Amino acid sequence: MRNLSLVLFLTACAGGDAPPENLTEEAPDATETVADAPSEDNLTSEQIATEMESSLDRSTQACDDFYQFACGGWLEKTELPADKARYTRSFTSIYDRNQEFLKDILVKAAEDPGDDEGMKKVGAVYGSCMDEAAVEKAGTDPLKPLLAQVDGITDLKSLSKTWGAMGNINVGSPLGASVFADFKDPDLNIMHMGQDGLGLPDRDYYLELDDDGKAMLADYQAHIVKMLVLAGASEESATTDAAAIVDFETKLATVHVARAELRDPEKNYHRIERAGAKALFTNLDLDAFFEGVGYDVQTISVERPEVYEATDKLLGETDIEVLKAYTRWHVVDMASNSLDKGFVDQNFAFYGKRLRGQQELRPRWKRCVSLTQGHLGDVLAQLYVDKKFAGSSKEKADEMILDIEHAFEKGLPELTWMDKATQERAVEKVGTLKNKIGYPKKWRDFSKLDVETGGHFDKSIALRRHTSKYWLDKVGNPVDKDEWFMSASDVNAYYNPLNNEMAFPAGILQPPFFHKDYPAALNYGAIGMVMGHELTHGFDDSGAKFAPDGKMVEWWAPEATEKFEAKTACVEKQYSGFEVLPGVNLNGKLTLGENIADLGGIKETHVAYQMWVEKHEAEAEMNGFSGEQQLFVAFAQGWCTLMTDEMLKERVATDSHSNAKWRVNGPLMNLPAFGDAFECEVGSAMRPVEDEICAVW
């Protein structure tokens, strides 16, 4: 969790193609030019066929490795950009076009915003971010007031207050907090608190390390030394502090719950309010913490109370000077990308190059677009939607979603493990599912955001405070059911169980996921799979615990739950056997929900396409593929991905999604219809024997 920023309990199809603003590998970019990518206007059948064929590897048999068959040509001809650790054929090409479009808006806004208040704000943010000379001239001066607050810490009470205040600008601490709906009362926003405060991506980076892991931890410690020296510390004191910080974070990691264990919403929900949360601490002062936050928060659920109790014990055993050094480091870490070149380069040297294998820092304009869009997305999205989202796209997307929902319902009677009463409840949940297409009914209000004064650092802090205030204002108040949790220009989609809703931003409704001129098979294979994926999240191992009204209650028959868990255990075991690098396997428990959604999504979109053919007619062959085969190729080509080994290792440890190869091969090898379509022999790699097939929905 990120301190006092939204970490919504929702599931997204892309698996985080745009990480938080403070990371150097924020989002992918395409190596192909916009001219090489599919046109957003009219497409001919020849263009569509050529684009598909160019990504294929005809030397590989479809029944041996469909991912390689569908993506091998693209993987062979494409180079991973030096400024990227991850690059995907679909998300990246769309993201690249979007960023170029937003850049044009922001350059004009920075130069001459006119009278529009929104344009003035985005222009001010982007313009100050791009003013590198002013950033260099300011040096470390903007950081000094924050470091002075850390220097003022004298005991655990003042530490608690400082952590609360620093949380408003996303400085990491052991107290993570987010604001979203109550699991038991989804009409009410509450604060959810949980474990946080590690400088490395996951607890596993600190615990039970092999030689490579020990080297990474040592390099992290060396990175802290360099950053603290840049912030004004002596080499000697920075070296001493860095060792103490890593030791403290290692101890903190030992009391954290493994990431895979945090997927169970029932175990993560403890509505104990402010009084109950206070009772977990004898050393840390929660009242002082909320005094620092500036909000008298009372409605609280604590993710894992035992973690906070163990954390409090650790705080009581740790010297206050160590805790001050730890806090100072996390202030510097938060601020690094808003400071001068020395900080930016060192931050990239570790988090970008060492941790993720990224060879070059992204150009400044791309980082500035990401910063502006991340905090002021709705201002830009209004212009984006006007230019990039045609009304016909929404109509066709609405039609496809209804087809996917009907396909899901059609498959329920075939599930021998589910009793009829639970099937009827599942139909009810689909029937009450809300679909959000393109963009929200109303845009977020930024009228109270002040970014007219100060330099780049000051504006970045103002943006963080404004975002935190936006969410904190919601605590104890009704949930806005019309709110979106992604920008309309985002290349992603999500399912939110607390509102039983799916959202598909305009950003993803573009080629190669979707186009008005595509054969139906391609649209169903690409965006249709995404739709089925998000729908199935309502019935994965987490989503299934939420009723149609969004409440976390037991709404299944007990015998159906038992059989469901047996089905999901098959998926967990199977995916845990998939190797992504020599000696590195997927974590089937961490990725279980996404894998269930992938398996269900491809099945549902395949059935929906068959229903479409029945209403219309069979589509013409393309590149020798029938319409049904085209669907599977389009699905697979949506996930063609290049990634550094370092980044892949990180995502195996932290990402709830499987890697690209197994997001393709895993679902297809478990779908007999795929084996039929490509005439795969039973026992081949892509068509295991019946006893080895895993299927939930």
N, C-alpha and C positions, 0 to 999 in steps of 0.2 A: 504494500500500500504506500501511496505517496502522502506525506503529511498534508492534511487539510486541503486536499484536491480530490476531484472526483475519481474514484475507481469503481465504476458502476458494476454491479453484479449482472453482467450481460456477456453474451458470447458472440464473437465476430468471426466472419468467414476468413479473413485474410491473415489472421494471426499477427496483427500489429505491424503492418507495413510502414507505419509512420510512428516510430518510438517517440518518447517525450523530448521536449525541446532542449533539455540539458545534455542529451547524448549527441555525440558527433555523427553517428550513423543513424540519422533521423529518418530517412526515407529513401527508397530506391530511385534511380534515374536510368533512363534508357540509353543504350549505346547507339541504337538505330536512330536516325533522324526522324523528325516529325513527318517528313516527306515519304520516308520508307514505311511508316506505320499506316494502317488502314485509314482511309479518309473518313472524316466525320460526316461527309455529304453522301452523294450517291455512289454505290459500289456496283461494279459489274460482276457477273458470274465468274468471268475469267480472273478478275482480281482476287476474288474470294478463294477460288481454287488454287491459285498460285501461292497465296499467303499460307494456306494450309500445307500444300505440298512441300514448300521450302523448309518447313520445320521437321519433316519426317526423316526417319532413318530406315530406308527400305531394306538395308542389309540385315536388320534385326527382325526376327519373327515376332509378330504381334502376340503370339501365345507364349513366348519365352519371357519377354520383358516389355510390357506395353508402354511404360513410361519412356524407355529408350526408343522404341519404335515411333512414338508420337513426337518426341522432343529431341531425338538424337541429332537431327539436322540443325536445329536451332542451337543446341549445346555446342556443336562442332564449329559453327560459323560465328558464334558470339563470344566476345571477350568480356570478362568481368571488368567493369570500369575501375580504374585505380582509386577513385574516391568512393567506392562502394564495397561493402562486405557481402552484400546480397542483392541480387538482381533477378526479377521475375519477368517473363515475357508479357504477361497480361497486365498485372498491377502496375508494373514499371512504365510501360509505354503510355498508359493512361495518365499516370502520375506526372510523367514528363510533360505531356501536352498541357495538363492542368497548371503545372508550375510556370510554364512559359506564358500561359494566358494570364495568370495572376501577377506575374512579374510586370507585364505591360501595364496592368491596372495600377500597380504600386509605384512604378516609375513616374507615371503621370500624376498620381496623387501626391507624391513627394515634391514634384516640381510645381504643380499648379492644381491644388485640390478643389478650387472654386469655393462655393458657399456651403457645400454639403458637409455636415458635421462628421458623418462617418468617414468620408474621404479625407477629411482633415486629420482624423485620428490615425487611420492606417498609413497615411502619407508621413505623418510625424514619426511613427514607430519605424517604418521601413527606412525613411530617410536618415534617422539618427543611427540606425543599425549599419547602414552603408557608409556612414561618415567615419571611416577607419582612422583618419588623421586625428579627429577629435577624441576617439577612443584611446589612441596611443598617447596623446597629450595628457589625458586625464590620469593615465597610469593606474596606480592602486588607490588613489585618493577616494574614489567612490566606495571602496570597500571598508575604509577605516571606521565609519560610524557603526557598522555591523560588528566589526572586530572589537570595538570599544564596548559594545553591549556584552560580548563574551568575557572581556576582561573584568567586567563588573560582577561576574558570578562569584559569590563567596561561600555558598552552601547549597544544599539540595533544594531548598525553597526557591532561591533566586535562579538556580539551574532550571527548575520546573517552569518558572515564569518565562524564562528566556526561550526554552523549547516551545512553549505555547506561541510566543510572539514570532519566533523564527519559522514555525510551521506555516504561518500565513504566507510566507514567500518560498515554501517548499524546501526548506532546509531539513535534511534528514535527522531523525531522532528515533529512539526506540518506541515512541508513541505514534503509531500511524492512525490516521483518521480520515474518513470519507463520509459524504452525506448522500443518502438515497433512501428509498422506501423501506419501511419495516417489513420483515418477512411475514409476520403474522397479521399486519395491518397495512397492506400496500397502498392505502390512501394517505398515509402519514409519512412524512420525511423525518428520519432520525439520524443521529450520528452513529456510525459503525467504527469501532476502534480495534486495532490489531497490531501485530508485530511489524516492525520496520527498523530502519536505522543502520543497515549494512551498506558499506561502500562498494562491495562486489555484488554481482547479479543475484547470488543465491547463497544460502547457508552452506551448500555443498562445496563452495569454493574455499571454505575454511576448514573443513572437517575430513578426516580419513583420506589424506592426500597422497597421491603417488608422486614420483619425482617431478613430473610436469606441473602438478598442482602446487607443490612446494615452491617451484620456481616462479609460478604466477603470483603466489602470495608474497614472495620476496620482492618481486617487481612492483607489486602494489604498494608495499611499504616504501620502496625507493621513490615511487611516484609521489607519495604523500610528502616525503622529505623535500622534494623539488618544489612542490606547490607551496608548502609552508615557507620555504626560503623566498620564493617569489613574492609572497605576501608580507615579507619583512622580518621573518625569524632568522636567527643565526643558524649556521649549519649544525652546530653542536646541539642546540635546543630542538631544532627540527628533527634531528636524528633520534634523540631521546623520546620526543613526543610521538613520532611515527611508530616506534616499536611499541609504545604503550597503547596507542590507538588500535593497532592491529591485534594486540593481545586482548584488548577489551572487546573488539568486534568479534573475535574468535569465540570468546566466552558468551557473547550475546547470541552468536550463531548456534551454540550448543543448546540454548533454551528455546530456540525457534522450532516450530513444527515444520516438517518437510512439506515442500510445496504441493506435492500430490495429495497430502492429507488435508489440505485446505480447500479441496474441491467439494466437500460435503457441506451443503448449507445448513443442515440440521445441527451439525457439530460446531458450526461457526456462529450460531445465533444464541445469544444470552442477553436478553433485554433486562438488564439489572439497574438501569438508570444511573444517575450521577452518584447516588449514595452507595450503590452496590459496587460501582467502579472504584470509588474512594477506598472501600474496604479491602481492595486487593493490594493497596500500597500502605506501607508503614514508613518508607523512606522518601519516596517521591511525593510531592504535594500536588494533588490533582486540582485543588482549588486555585493554587497559584498558577498552574498550567493554563486553566481557562481564563484566569485574569490576564495572562499574557496573550491568549487568543483574542480576548476582547469580547467574548460572548458568554453569557450565563447558560451554558448548555446543560440540560437536565435529561433529555431523552437519549439514552445511550444503550447500544448493544455492544458487548465485548466479544470479539471473535473467539479467542481462547483464553479464558481467565487464568488458567494455569501458567500460561506464558508470561502474563503480566506479573503474577506473583513471583515467578522465578527471576524475571527482569528486575523487579524491585529489590529482591535479595542481592542480586548482582550489584545494583547501584549502591546499596548500603555497604558493600565490601570493597568498593572502588574509591580510590583517592579522588578528592574533588578536583585536583589539578589535572588528573588524567581525563576526567569528564569535561573539563574546560578545553583541554587539547582536542578531544574528540569533537566537541561542538565547533571549535574554531576550524577544524579540518572540513567539516561538513558545510560550514558557511563558505569557505573558499571553493569547495567543490561545486556548490550550487551556483556561485557567482562566476566561475571560470570562463564560460563562453561569452560573458558580457564584458569581459575585461580586455586588457591589451594582448598583443600577439604572443607574448611569452606564456601567458596562462592558456590561451587557446591552443597553442602548439603543444604544450606539455599535456594538456588534457587529452588531445588527440593522440599523442604518442603512446599513452597508456590505454585509454578506453577504445580508441579507434584502431590503432595499429597492433598493439600488443594483445589486447583482449579479443579483438574481432578480426584481425588480419586485414584490415582496410589499409591500403597503401598511401592514399593521399586524402587530405582534408577536402571536403566539399567546397566549391567556390562560395565566396561570401554571400553573393546574391541569393543563392539557394537556401543558405542558412537563415538569411533575413526574411525570405518569403515564408519559410516554415515557422519562424517565430511569430510573424504577423498573423498568418493564417491560424496558428494554434490558439491564439488568444482573441483574435477578432474575426474569426471565421465567418460569422453570420453577416458581417458588413460586406465581405468579399463575395459571399455565397449569393447574395441578391443579384449582383452583376453577373456572376457565373451562370446562374440559372436562366437569366434573361437571354444570354447568348448561346448557352450550350445544351439546354434541355427543352426539346420540342414537345409539345403536347401529345403528339402521336406516340412518343416513347412511353409516356405514362399510361396511356390506354392499353398499349400492347403488354406492358409489364403487369398491369392489373389483371389482364386476361390470363397471362401465364401463371400468375400466383394462384388464381382460382383453379386452374387446371392441376397445379401441384397439390393443392389442398384436396381436390376430388380424388386424385391418385392415392394420396395417403389414406383417405377414408375407404377407398375401394380395396385396399390391401388389408384392412383390419380383420375382416372375416376369415382371412387365410392364416391368421396367427393362432395356431393351435394352443399356444401357451397362455393366451389371454381369454378370460371368461367373458361372456356376452355383456354382463353389466358394466365391466370395466371398459369394454369396447365402446359402449354407449357414452360413457363419460369422456372417453378420448375424442369421440365425434363431437361432443359438446365443446370440448376445449378448442378444437379446430374451428368450430362454428362461431366461437366468440373471439377468435384471433383477429387482432387489429393489424392492418397493413399500412405502412407509411411509405409512400413512394415519392422520390424526388427531393422534396424540401418541406420544411415545417409550415404550419398555418400562420405562424407569427414569428418574427425574428427577435433575437435577443436585443435588449436595450443597453446601449453603451453610453448613454447621455451623461452619466455621472463619472465616467472614466476620465481622469485628467492626465493627458500625456503631452500637454502643450509646453511644459517646461522641463529643464534638465536634459542630460545627455542620454546616450544609449543605455547605460547601466541604470540610471534613475527610471527610465521608461520601462525597462524590463522588470524592475521591482514593482513599479506601479501596476503593471499588467498582472503580475502574480497576486498582488494584494486584491485587485479587483476581482479576479477569478475566485479566490478564496472567499471573499465577501459574498459573491453571488451564491455560492453553495451554503455558506454558513447562515445566510438569511433564510434558508429553507427549513432549517432544523425546527421541528415542532409544528410545521405548517403543512397544509394539504399538498399532495403530489399533483403537479400539472401533467395531466395525461397526454397533452398535446406536445410536450417537450421532446426535442430530439437530443440524442447524446453523441451525435456525429455532425460534422458540418456537411452541408449539401454538396460540397465539392470533394468530400472524402471518397477515396477508392476503396470502399469497404461496405459491410452490411452487418446487422446485428439482430439478435433475438433477446428480448428482455422479459424474463418470466414473471416479474413483479407487475407488469402491465399486460402480460400475454400479448406481445406485439412484435412485429418484425419491421425493420426499417431498411430501405434500400435507397441510399442517397443518389442524387443525379450523377455524382462522380463515377459510380461503377456502371452506370447504364450506357456504356460506350463500347466500341470495339476494342479488343477482341472478345469482350464478354457479351455484347449485345449490339445489334444494328437492325434497322428497319429492312435492309436489303438482304440480310442473311437468310438462308434457308431455315425453316423452322427447326430442323435438326440441330443446327449450330447454336441457335439461341437457347434451345432446351438443354443442350449439352453444356453450355457455358453458364449463362446467368440462371437458367432453370435449375442447374445443380446447386448454385448458391442459394436459390430460394428454397429448394428442398432441404438443403443443409440447415438453414436457419429454422425452418419449420420443425425439423426433427429435434432441434435443441430443446423444444418444448417437451420432449419425451425422452431425453437422454437421462443419464443416471442422476443428474442434478435437476434439470428442468421438470422431470416427471414428479418431483416432490411438491410442485406448485399446482394448485387447482386452477380451473378456468378463470376464476376471479383474481388470481395472482397471490392467493394466500398459501403459505406453506403448511399444508395439512395432509393427512393420509386420506387419499381419495380413491385408492385402488383396493380391490379385494386382496386380503393377505396372501392367498395362494397365487394370485397373479404377480404380486411383488416378488415372491420367492422364485418363481419361474423366470421373471424378468432378470433378476440378479444372476441366475445361472447363465442366461444368454449374454449378459454383459461381461461375465467372468471369462467366457470364451474369447471375446474381443480383446480384453485386457491381456490375456495370456498370449494370444496370437501376435499382437503388435509388440509385445515385449520381446518377441523372438526376431523382430526385424532389425537387421544390422544397418547402420547408417555410415559408419566408419569402422575400420578394423578394430575390433574389441569394444566398440561403442554401439549399444542397442537403444532403441526407443524405450521410454518409460511408459508402458502400457496403462499404468494407473493414472499418471499425469495427463495423458492424452486421451483417456477413455471417452470423455464427453464429445470431443471433436471427432473421434473415430466413429462413434455411433452416428453422429450427424452426417459424416461423409458416407457411411454405408447406407443410411436411409435416404440421403439426398440424391444419390445416383439412381437408386431404385425408383424413387418417386418421379424423378424427371423422365426416366425411361418409360414408365407407365403413362405419364402425362403425354409424352410424345406419341405413343401408340394410340391414345385416345384422340389426339389431334389428327393423326393420319386417318382414323376411322371417320372423322367428320369431314375431312377434305379428301386427300388422295396421297398415295405414296410419292415421295419426292424423287427427282431424277438423281442418278448416280453422279458423284463428284470424285474425281481422281480414282475412279474404280471402286469407290465406297458406296454402299447403299445408304439410305437415309439413317437407318439405325446405326450403322458403323460410323457415319459422320458424327452422330451425337457423341459417341464414346471418344472419338478423336478430338472433338472440340473440347470436351471435358478435360482430357489429359493435357492438351496444349495450353489450357488456362493456367497450369501449374509448372510449366517449364521454368527451372530455376538454376541460376549459378550462385554459389555461395562459398566463402572461404571455409576451410576446415575449422578454424577458430570460431567463426560465427556459428557453424553448425553445432559444435560442441556446446556453445552457450545456449542455443535454442533447445537442444536436447535436455539441458538441465532446467530451463526456465519456461519454455513455450508449451502451452497446452495443445498445440497442433503438431501432428506428425510432419516429418520433412516431405518435400515435394514428391519424391519417388513413391513413398508409401501412401501419400494422399491419393495417388493415382492407382498404383497396383493393388493396394490393400482393399479398397472398395470393389474393384473390378474382379479380383480373384474370388470374392465372396458373392458375386452376382452371376448366377447361371445364365441369365440372358446375355451377358457379355460373351461367355464361352460359346453360346449358340451362335451369336452374331458373327464371330470370327472362326467358328468351327474348330475350337481348341479341343484337343483330346483330353479326356479325363485323366488326371495324374500329371498333366503338364504344369509348368510353373504358374500359369495364369488360370488354371482350372483344376484345383485340388479335388481329391475325392470327397464325396459328400460328407463324410464324418469330420472332415477338417474345415468345412465351411462354417463361418460364423455369421449369423444374421439376427438382428434384433427386431427391426421394423421392416 
